[in-house]
Amino acid sequence: GLVGSLLVGVAQAKAIAFAIKKPLIGVHHLLGHIYANLLDHPELELPALCMVVSGGHTSLVRWQSHEEIEVLGSTLDDAAGEVFDKIARALGLGYPGGPAIEREARRGNPAAVHFPRAWLEEGSLAFSFSGLKTAVLNYLNSARQRGEEISVPDVCASFQEAVVEVLVGKTVQAALQYRLPVITLAGGVAANGYLREKLLAAAQPYGLQVKWPSPVYCT
C-alpha cells in the first residue's frame, strides 16, 4: 500500500498495543490472504499450493507448513487483478474491474478474439500479463480508429479466458511438479467464479482438491 497510510496505521497499532499492554504482531500481507483459507476450511491439511491473485500480486506459493512457505513463481510485470482493472477502465466498466468484466463475460464468446498467452520458457512458474494488456488495448484502439463496433461482452470473455487459461495451467503444473495434493486460492481475483470453475475442472482428472475462501475473505 501507500507508505503514508501504512506509517499512520503502524503508529496507531503501536500506540494501542502499548496502551493495553498487548504484543503487536506483524503479519505479511500475502500471508493474510493465504491464511484466509483457514477461516472457511479449518480442517485444511498441509502441505498445499496457494495461488495468490490480486491487484498487486500473482504468485504461486508452496505452503509446506506453518513454518515453511516458499514463493515458487510470481508475476514479472503486471498482476492479474491490475490488468483486469485497466481493461475494465478502457471499456468504461468502472472500478473494481474484476467483477465488471466477469459479469460482462457471461454474455460473451471467449473464442471471439484470440488474445496472447504468455507461458514464458518451458517449465516456468512465473507470470507475465503486460503483453496481454497491451494486446487488448491495441485491439480496442484499432477498432475505434476504424469505426468498428466493439462487442464488450466478447472482449471481456476473450480477455478473461486468456488470463484464466494461464493461471489455471501454471497452478496445476506447480501442484503436480511439487506433489501438492491441495490447491487453495487467495486474493481479490480468487472471487472470480469463472477462475474457480476452470480450476476445478482442470484439477479433477489428477485427483487434486481445490479450496478457496468466501468472497468476503478474498478481498
C-alpha atoms as an extended CHARMM CRD file, in Angstrom:
* protein
*
       219  EXT
         1         1  GLY       CA              0.0000000000        0.0000000000        0.0000000000  PROA      1               0.0000000000
         2         2  LEU       CA              0.8990000000        3.6710000000        0.1090000000  PROA      2               0.0000000000
         3         3  VAL       CA              3.6760000000        4.3270000000        2.6080000000  PROA      3               0.0000000000
         4         4  GLY       CA              1.9360000000        7.2910000000        4.2720000000  PROA      4               0.0000000000
         5         5  SER       CA             -1.1650000000        5.3390000000        5.2440000000  PROA      5               0.0000000000
         6         6  LEU       CA              0.9420000000        2.3410000000        6.3120000000  PROA      6               0.0000000000
         7         7  LEU       CA              3.0790000000        4.5040000000        8.6390000000  PROA      7               0.0000000000
         8         8  VAL       CA             -0.0360000000        6.0090000000       10.2290000000  PROA      8               0.0000000000
         9         9  GLY       CA             -1.6010000000        2.5610000000       10.6690000000  PROA      9               0.0000000000
        10        10  VAL       CA              1.5020000000        1.0470000000       12.2660000000  PROA      10              0.0000000000
        11        11  ALA       CA              1.9040000000        4.0400000000       14.6090000000  PROA      11              0.0000000000
        12        12  GLN       CA             -1.7270000000        3.6920000000       15.6880000000  PROA      12              0.0000000000
        13        13  ALA       CA             -1.3090000000       -0.0620000000       16.2320000000  PROA      13              0.0000000000
        14        14  LYS       CA              1.8350000000        0.5100000000       18.3120000000  PROA      14              0.0000000000
        15        15  ALA       CA              0.0190000000        3.0490000000       20.4630000000  PROA      15              0.0000000000
        16        16  ILE       CA             -2.9410000000        0.7410000000       21.0820000000  PROA      16              0.0000000000
        17        17  ALA       CA             -0.6620000000       -2.2100000000       21.8680000000  PROA      17              0.0000000000
        18        18  PHE       CA              1.3430000000       -0.0820000000       24.3010000000  PROA      18              0.0000000000
        19        19  ALA       CA             -1.7990000000        1.2700000000       25.9860000000  PROA      19              0.0000000000
        20        20  ILE       CA             -3.4470000000       -2.1160000000       26.5450000000  PROA      20              0.0000000000
        21        21  LYS       CA             -0.1340000000       -3.9270000000       27.1770000000  PROA      21              0.0000000000
        22        22  LYS       CA             -0.5740000000       -6.4370000000       24.3630000000  PROA      22              0.0000000000
        23        23  PRO       CA              2.0520000000       -7.6220000000       21.8660000000  PROA      23              0.0000000000
        24        24  LEU       CA              1.9500000000       -6.1980000000       18.3470000000  PROA      24              0.0000000000
        25        25  ILE       CA              2.4940000000       -8.9600000000       15.7860000000  PROA      25              0.0000000000
        26        26  GLY       CA              3.3040000000       -8.0970000000       12.1890000000  PROA      26              0.0000000000
        27        27  VAL       CA              1.6650000000      -10.2860000000        9.5370000000  PROA      27              0.0000000000
        28        28  HSD       CA              2.8150000000      -10.2540000000        5.9120000000  PROA      28              0.0000000000
        29        29  HSD       CA              0.0750000000       -9.0400000000        3.5960000000  PROA      29              0.0000000000
        30        30  LEU       CA              0.2510000000      -12.1600000000        1.4110000000  PROA      30              0.0000000000
        31        31  LEU       CA              0.1490000000      -14.4460000000        4.4540000000  PROA      31              0.0000000000
        32        32  GLY       CA             -3.0720000000      -12.7370000000        5.4670000000  PROA      32              0.0000000000
        33        33  HSD       CA             -4.5720000000      -13.6410000000        2.0960000000  PROA      33              0.0000000000
        34        34  ILE       CA             -3.2470000000      -17.2130000000        2.2380000000  PROA      34              0.0000000000
        35        35  TYR       CA             -4.4690000000      -17.8960000000        5.7670000000  PROA      35              0.0000000000
        36        36  ALA       CA             -7.9480000000      -16.6500000000        4.8950000000  PROA      36              0.0000000000
        37        37  ASN       CA             -8.4530000000      -20.2020000000        3.6100000000  PROA      37              0.0000000000
        38        38  LEU       CA             -8.3670000000      -21.4990000000        7.1910000000  PROA      38              0.0000000000
        39        39  LEU       CA            -11.3160000000      -19.2850000000        8.1630000000  PROA      39              0.0000000000
        40        40  ASP       CA            -13.6270000000      -21.3140000000        5.9300000000  PROA      40              0.0000000000
        41        41  HSD       CA            -11.6080000000      -24.5540000000        5.9340000000  PROA      41              0.0000000000
        42        42  PRO       CA            -10.1590000000      -25.1060000000        9.4270000000  PROA      42              0.0000000000
        43        43  GLU       CA             -9.7760000000      -28.7860000000        8.5310000000  PROA      43              0.0000000000
        44        44  LEU       CA             -7.3070000000      -27.9160000000        5.7470000000  PROA      44              0.0000000000
        45        45  GLU       CA             -4.2130000000      -30.0960000000        5.9750000000  PROA      45              0.0000000000
        46        46  LEU       CA             -0.7950000000      -29.0080000000        4.7560000000  PROA      46              0.0000000000
        47        47  PRO       CA              1.1620000000      -29.1730000000        2.5170000000  PROA      47              0.0000000000
        48        48  ALA       CA             -0.8220000000      -27.2870000000       -0.0840000000  PROA      48              0.0000000000
        49        49  LEU       CA             -0.3060000000      -24.9690000000       -3.0200000000  PROA      49              0.0000000000
        50        50  CYS       CA             -1.7420000000      -21.4750000000       -2.8970000000  PROA      50              0.0000000000
        51        51  MET       CA             -2.3640000000      -19.2520000000       -5.8950000000  PROA      51              0.0000000000
        52        52  VAL       CA             -2.4640000000      -15.6450000000       -4.6940000000  PROA      52              0.0000000000
        53        53  VAL       CA             -4.1590000000      -13.4600000000       -7.2950000000  PROA      53              0.0000000000
        54        54  SER       CA             -4.9470000000       -9.8390000000       -6.5320000000  PROA      54              0.0000000000
        55        55  GLY       CA             -4.4940000000       -6.3000000000       -7.8060000000  PROA      55              0.0000000000
        56        56  GLY       CA             -0.8930000000       -6.2520000000       -6.6500000000  PROA      56              0.0000000000
        57        57  HSD       CA              0.1760000000       -9.8930000000       -6.7260000000  PROA      57              0.0000000000
        58        58  THR       CA              0.0670000000      -13.0050000000       -8.8610000000  PROA      58              0.0000000000
        59        59  SER       CA              2.0700000000      -15.7060000000       -7.1110000000  PROA      59              0.0000000000
        60        60  LEU       CA              2.2390000000      -19.4570000000       -6.6520000000  PROA      60              0.0000000000
        61        61  VAL       CA              3.1900000000      -20.3560000000       -3.0780000000  PROA      61              0.0000000000
        62        62  ARG       CA              4.2240000000      -23.7260000000       -1.6690000000  PROA      62              0.0000000000
        63        63  TRP       CA              2.5060000000      -23.8170000000        1.7180000000  PROA      63              0.0000000000
        64        64  GLN       CA              4.5290000000      -26.6600000000        3.1960000000  PROA      64              0.0000000000
        65        65  SER       CA              3.7980000000      -25.9420000000        6.8660000000  PROA      65              0.0000000000
        66        66  HSD       CA              3.1160000000      -23.0160000000        9.1970000000  PROA      66              0.0000000000
        67        67  GLU       CA              6.8640000000      -22.5110000000        9.4400000000  PROA      67              0.0000000000
        68        68  GLU       CA              7.7900000000      -23.1070000000        5.7920000000  PROA      68              0.0000000000
        69        69  ILE       CA              6.2310000000      -21.0500000000        2.9980000000  PROA      69              0.0000000000
        70        70  GLU       CA              8.0220000000      -20.6220000000       -0.3430000000  PROA      70              0.0000000000
        71        71  VAL       CA              7.1500000000      -18.4990000000       -3.3850000000  PROA      71              0.0000000000
        72        72  LEU       CA              7.5500000000      -20.7330000000       -6.4510000000  PROA      72              0.0000000000
        73        73  GLY       CA              6.7600000000      -18.1000000000       -9.0470000000  PROA      73              0.0000000000
        74        74  SER       CA              5.2630000000      -14.6380000000       -9.3510000000  PROA      74              0.0000000000
        75        75  THR       CA              4.4590000000      -12.0390000000      -11.9830000000  PROA      75              0.0000000000
        76        76  LEU       CA              7.3220000000      -10.4460000000      -13.8710000000  PROA      76              0.0000000000
        77        77  ASP       CA              5.2920000000       -7.3070000000      -14.5790000000  PROA      77              0.0000000000
        78        78  ASP       CA              1.5690000000       -6.5800000000      -14.1220000000  PROA      78              0.0000000000
        79        79  ALA       CA             -0.5350000000       -8.5230000000      -11.6320000000  PROA      79              0.0000000000
        80        80  ALA       CA             -3.6820000000      -10.2160000000      -12.9560000000  PROA      80              0.0000000000
        81        81  GLY       CA             -6.0160000000       -8.0310000000      -10.8860000000  PROA      81              0.0000000000
        82        82  GLU       CA             -4.2590000000       -4.8750000000      -12.0540000000  PROA      82              0.0000000000
        83        83  VAL       CA             -4.7930000000       -5.8680000000      -15.6890000000  PROA      83              0.0000000000
        84        84  PHE       CA             -8.4830000000       -6.6000000000      -15.0210000000  PROA      84              0.0000000000
        85        85  ASP       CA             -8.8360000000       -3.0600000000      -13.6320000000  PROA      85              0.0000000000
        86        86  LYS       CA             -7.0230000000       -1.4150000000      -16.5740000000  PROA      86              0.0000000000
        87        87  ILE       CA             -9.0060000000       -3.2870000000      -19.2230000000  PROA      87              0.0000000000
        88        88  ALA       CA            -12.2640000000       -2.5180000000      -17.4190000000  PROA      88              0.0000000000
        89        89  ARG       CA            -11.3320000000        1.1720000000      -17.3700000000  PROA      89              0.0000000000
        90        90  ALA       CA            -10.5710000000        1.0950000000      -21.1040000000  PROA      90              0.0000000000
        91        91  LEU       CA            -14.0180000000       -0.4380000000      -21.6980000000  PROA      91              0.0000000000
        92        92  GLY       CA            -15.7430000000        2.1150000000      -19.4660000000  PROA      92              0.0000000000
        93        93  LEU       CA            -16.8500000000       -0.5070000000      -16.9400000000  PROA      93              0.0000000000
        94        94  GLY       CA            -15.6340000000        1.2940000000      -13.8260000000  PROA      94              0.0000000000
        95        95  TYR       CA            -13.7400000000        0.0610000000      -10.7700000000  PROA      95              0.0000000000
        96        96  PRO       CA            -13.1120000000       -2.5650000000       -9.4830000000  PROA      96              0.0000000000
        97        97  GLY       CA            -12.6860000000       -4.1700000000      -12.8630000000  PROA      97              0.0000000000
        98        98  GLY       CA            -12.7610000000       -7.8590000000      -11.9520000000  PROA      98              0.0000000000
        99        99  PRO       CA            -16.4740000000       -8.2090000000      -11.0860000000  PROA      99              0.0000000000
       100       100  ALA       CA            -17.4970000000       -5.9710000000      -14.0010000000  PROA      100             0.0000000000
       101       101  ILE       CA            -15.5160000000       -7.9880000000      -16.5460000000  PROA      101             0.0000000000
       102       102  GLU       CA            -16.7600000000      -11.3040000000      -15.1690000000  PROA      102             0.0000000000
       103       103  ARG       CA            -20.3440000000      -10.0390000000      -15.3660000000  PROA      103             0.0000000000
       104       104  GLU       CA            -19.9700000000       -8.9020000000      -18.9920000000  PROA      104             0.0000000000
       105       105  ALA       CA            -18.0620000000      -12.0670000000      -19.9460000000  PROA      105             0.0000000000
       106       106  ARG       CA            -21.0390000000      -14.2560000000      -19.0600000000  PROA      106             0.0000000000
       107       107  ARG       CA            -22.8110000000      -12.8320000000      -22.1250000000  PROA      107             0.0000000000
       108       108  GLY       CA            -19.7770000000      -13.0640000000      -24.4040000000  PROA      108             0.0000000000
       109       109  ASN       CA            -17.9220000000      -15.5960000000      -26.5210000000  PROA      109             0.0000000000
       110       110  PRO       CA            -14.4970000000      -16.4960000000      -25.0610000000  PROA      110             0.0000000000
       111       111  ALA       CA            -13.2940000000      -17.5320000000      -28.5270000000  PROA      111             0.0000000000
       112       112  ALA       CA            -14.4060000000      -14.3280000000      -30.2820000000  PROA      112             0.0000000000
       113       113  VAL       CA            -10.9800000000      -12.6660000000      -30.1120000000  PROA      113             0.0000000000
       114       114  HSD       CA             -7.7040000000      -14.5140000000      -29.7180000000  PROA      114             0.0000000000
       115       115  PHE       CA             -5.5050000000      -12.6700000000      -27.2530000000  PROA      115             0.0000000000
       116       116  PRO       CA             -1.9410000000      -13.8800000000      -26.4920000000  PROA      116             0.0000000000
       117       117  ARG       CA             -0.9970000000      -16.1780000000      -23.6090000000  PROA      117             0.0000000000
       118       118  ALA       CA              2.4430000000      -15.6770000000      -22.0640000000  PROA      118             0.0000000000
       119       119  TRP       CA              3.6570000000      -19.1350000000      -20.9930000000  PROA      119             0.0000000000
       120       120  LEU       CA              7.3150000000      -17.9720000000      -20.8680000000  PROA      120             0.0000000000
       121       121  GLU       CA             10.0680000000      -20.5900000000      -21.0140000000  PROA      121             0.0000000000
       122       122  GLU       CA              9.2360000000      -24.2680000000      -20.6220000000  PROA      122             0.0000000000
       123       123  GLY       CA              8.5370000000      -25.2380000000      -17.0120000000  PROA      123             0.0000000000
       124       124  SER       CA              8.3880000000      -21.6390000000      -15.7940000000  PROA      124             0.0000000000
       125       125  LEU       CA              6.0130000000      -20.9000000000      -12.9200000000  PROA      125             0.0000000000
       126       126  ALA       CA              6.3070000000      -17.1280000000      -13.4130000000  PROA      126             0.0000000000
       127       127  PHE       CA              3.5700000000      -14.9740000000      -14.9480000000  PROA      127             0.0000000000
       128       128  SER       CA              3.5060000000      -12.0640000000      -17.3700000000  PROA      128             0.0000000000
       129       129  PHE       CA              0.3800000000      -10.1140000000      -18.2700000000  PROA      129             0.0000000000
       130       130  SER       CA              1.7850000000       -6.8990000000      -19.7390000000  PROA      130             0.0000000000
       131       131  GLY       CA              1.7190000000       -8.3010000000      -23.2720000000  PROA      131             0.0000000000
       132       132  LEU       CA             -1.9050000000       -9.3640000000      -22.9040000000  PROA      132             0.0000000000
       133       133  LYS       CA             -2.8530000000       -5.9460000000      -21.5430000000  PROA      133             0.0000000000
       134       134  THR       CA             -1.1620000000       -4.2330000000      -24.4920000000  PROA      134             0.0000000000
       135       135  ALA       CA             -2.8150000000       -6.5950000000      -26.9800000000  PROA      135             0.0000000000
       136       136  VAL       CA             -6.3100000000       -5.8500000000      -25.6400000000  PROA      136             0.0000000000
       137       137  LEU       CA             -5.7080000000       -2.0850000000      -25.5730000000  PROA      137             0.0000000000
       138       138  ASN       CA             -4.3290000000       -2.1890000000      -29.1320000000  PROA      138             0.0000000000
       139       139  TYR       CA             -7.3670000000       -4.1760000000      -30.2670000000  PROA      139             0.0000000000
       140       140  LEU       CA             -9.7290000000       -1.5970000000      -28.7540000000  PROA      140             0.0000000000
       141       141  ASN       CA             -7.8160000000        1.3700000000      -30.1700000000  PROA      141             0.0000000000
       142       142  SER       CA             -7.6270000000       -0.1430000000      -33.6610000000  PROA      142             0.0000000000
       143       143  ALA       CA            -11.3360000000       -0.9520000000      -33.6880000000  PROA      143             0.0000000000
       144       144  ARG       CA            -12.2440000000        2.5640000000      -32.5840000000  PROA      144             0.0000000000
       145       145  GLN       CA             -9.9770000000        4.1570000000      -35.1850000000  PROA      145             0.0000000000
       146       146  ARG       CA            -11.6410000000        2.0950000000      -37.9170000000  PROA      146             0.0000000000
       147       147  GLY       CA            -15.0780000000        2.9420000000      -36.5790000000  PROA      147             0.0000000000
       148       148  GLU       CA            -15.8880000000       -0.6970000000      -35.8810000000  PROA      148             0.0000000000
       149       149  GLU       CA            -18.4390000000       -1.6720000000      -33.2770000000  PROA      149             0.0000000000
       150       150  ILE       CA            -16.8520000000       -3.3040000000      -30.2270000000  PROA      150             0.0000000000
       151       151  SER       CA            -18.6620000000       -6.1640000000      -28.5190000000  PROA      151             0.0000000000
       152       152  VAL       CA            -17.8400000000       -5.5140000000      -24.8650000000  PROA      152             0.0000000000
       153       153  PRO       CA            -19.0660000000       -8.9660000000      -23.7160000000  PROA      153             0.0000000000
       154       154  ASP       CA            -16.9250000000      -10.7140000000      -26.3500000000  PROA      154             0.0000000000
       155       155  VAL       CA            -13.8160000000       -8.6930000000      -25.4610000000  PROA      155             0.0000000000
       156       156  CYS       CA            -14.3610000000       -9.3610000000      -21.7410000000  PROA      156             0.0000000000
       157       157  ALA       CA            -14.9180000000      -13.0850000000      -22.2920000000  PROA      157             0.0000000000
       158       158  SER       CA            -11.8740000000      -13.4190000000      -24.5690000000  PROA      158             0.0000000000
       159       159  PHE       CA             -9.6480000000      -11.4290000000      -22.2280000000  PROA      159             0.0000000000
       160       160  GLN       CA            -10.8200000000      -13.3510000000      -19.1500000000  PROA      160             0.0000000000
       161       161  GLU       CA            -10.2560000000      -16.6490000000      -20.9650000000  PROA      161             0.0000000000
       162       162  ALA       CA             -6.6420000000      -15.6820000000      -21.7400000000  PROA      162             0.0000000000
       163       163  VAL       CA             -5.9120000000      -14.7720000000      -18.1070000000  PROA      163             0.0000000000
       164       164  VAL       CA             -7.6450000000      -17.7910000000      -16.5980000000  PROA      164             0.0000000000
       165       165  GLU       CA             -6.0670000000      -20.2750000000      -19.0200000000  PROA      165             0.0000000000
       166       166  VAL       CA             -2.5650000000      -19.2620000000      -17.9150000000  PROA      166             0.0000000000
       167       167  LEU       CA             -3.4400000000      -19.0470000000      -14.2090000000  PROA      167             0.0000000000
       168       168  VAL       CA             -5.0410000000      -22.4870000000      -14.2080000000  PROA      168             0.0000000000
       169       169  GLY       CA             -2.3850000000      -24.1180000000      -16.3800000000  PROA      169             0.0000000000
       170       170  LYS       CA              0.5510000000      -22.9910000000      -14.2710000000  PROA      170             0.0000000000
       171       171  THR       CA             -1.2530000000      -23.7290000000      -10.9960000000  PROA      171             0.0000000000
       172       172  VAL       CA             -1.9970000000      -27.3460000000      -11.9050000000  PROA      172             0.0000000000
       173       173  GLN       CA              1.5550000000      -27.6820000000      -13.2750000000  PROA      173             0.0000000000
       174       174  ALA       CA              3.0070000000      -26.4860000000       -9.9370000000  PROA      174             0.0000000000
       175       175  ALA       CA              0.7710000000      -28.7850000000       -7.8840000000  PROA      175             0.0000000000
       176       176  LEU       CA              1.8680000000      -31.8030000000       -9.9060000000  PROA      176             0.0000000000
       177       177  GLN       CA              5.5320000000      -30.8020000000      -10.0310000000  PROA      177             0.0000000000
       178       178  TYR       CA              5.7860000000      -30.3460000000       -6.2530000000  PROA      178             0.0000000000
       179       179  ARG       CA              3.3380000000      -33.1590000000       -5.4380000000  PROA      179             0.0000000000
       180       180  LEU       CA              0.9710000000      -30.9130000000       -3.5100000000  PROA      180             0.0000000000
       181       181  PRO       CA             -2.4430000000      -32.5980000000       -3.2050000000  PROA      181             0.0000000000
       182       182  VAL       CA             -4.4470000000      -29.4700000000       -2.3690000000  PROA      182             0.0000000000
       183       183  ILE       CA             -4.7600000000      -26.2020000000       -4.3010000000  PROA      183             0.0000000000
       184       184  THR       CA             -6.0070000000      -23.1250000000       -2.4760000000  PROA      184             0.0000000000
       185       185  LEU       CA             -6.8860000000      -19.6790000000       -3.8120000000  PROA      185             0.0000000000
       186       186  ALA       CA             -6.3760000000      -16.2780000000       -2.2210000000  PROA      186             0.0000000000
       187       187  GLY       CA             -6.6760000000      -12.6000000000       -3.0940000000  PROA      187             0.0000000000
       188       188  GLY       CA             -9.3640000000      -10.4970000000       -4.7490000000  PROA      188             0.0000000000
       189       189  VAL       CA             -9.3000000000      -12.3140000000       -8.1070000000  PROA      189             0.0000000000
       190       190  ALA       CA             -9.9040000000      -15.5960000000       -6.2320000000  PROA      190             0.0000000000
       191       191  ALA       CA            -13.5230000000      -14.4140000000       -6.0150000000  PROA      191             0.0000000000
       192       192  ASN       CA            -13.8350000000      -14.8510000000       -9.8000000000  PROA      192             0.0000000000
       193       193  GLY       CA            -16.3450000000      -17.6260000000      -10.4290000000  PROA      193             0.0000000000
       194       194  TYR       CA            -15.0050000000      -18.4880000000      -13.8810000000  PROA      194             0.0000000000
       195       195  LEU       CA            -11.4890000000      -18.9690000000      -12.4760000000  PROA      195             0.0000000000
       196       196  ARG       CA            -12.8130000000      -21.3040000000       -9.7960000000  PROA      196             0.0000000000
       197       197  GLU       CA            -14.8660000000      -23.2880000000      -12.2950000000  PROA      197             0.0000000000
       198       198  LYS       CA            -11.9560000000      -23.7760000000      -14.6960000000  PROA      198             0.0000000000
       199       199  LEU       CA             -9.5250000000      -24.6640000000      -11.9050000000  PROA      199             0.0000000000
       200       200  LEU       CA            -11.8860000000      -27.3010000000      -10.5150000000  PROA      200             0.0000000000
       201       201  ALA       CA            -12.2870000000      -28.8430000000      -13.9690000000  PROA      201             0.0000000000
       202       202  ALA       CA             -8.5290000000      -28.8900000000      -14.6160000000  PROA      202             0.0000000000
       203       203  ALA       CA             -7.6430000000      -30.3160000000      -11.1990000000  PROA      203             0.0000000000
       204       204  GLN       CA            -10.2440000000      -33.1020000000      -11.1560000000  PROA      204             0.0000000000
       205       205  PRO       CA             -8.5140000000      -35.5310000000      -13.5780000000  PROA      205             0.0000000000
       206       206  TYR       CA             -5.4210000000      -35.5080000000      -11.3350000000  PROA      206             0.0000000000
       207       207  GLY       CA             -7.3270000000      -36.0220000000       -8.0820000000  PROA      207             0.0000000000
       208       208  LEU       CA             -6.3070000000      -32.5950000000       -6.7660000000  PROA      208             0.0000000000
       209       209  GLN       CA             -8.5200000000      -30.8880000000       -4.2090000000  PROA      209             0.0000000000
       210       210  VAL       CA             -9.3740000000      -27.2080000000       -4.7260000000  PROA      210             0.0000000000
       211       211  LYS       CA            -10.4310000000      -24.8800000000       -1.9160000000  PROA      211             0.0000000000
       212       212  TRP       CA            -10.9940000000      -21.1480000000       -1.6150000000  PROA      212             0.0000000000
       213       213  PRO       CA            -12.2490000000      -18.6400000000        0.9670000000  PROA      213             0.0000000000
       214       214  SER       CA            -15.6230000000      -16.9030000000        0.8240000000  PROA      214             0.0000000000
       215       215  PRO       CA            -15.5880000000      -13.7670000000       -1.3630000000  PROA      215             0.0000000000
       216       216  VAL       CA            -15.5710000000      -11.5330000000        1.7110000000  PROA      216             0.0000000000
       217       217  TYR       CA            -12.2800000000      -13.1800000000        2.8070000000  PROA      217             0.0000000000
       218       218  CYS       CA            -10.7930000000      -12.8540000000       -0.6890000000  PROA      218             0.0000000000
       219       219  THR       CA            -10.9940000000       -9.0670000000       -0.6220000000  PROA      219             0.0000000000
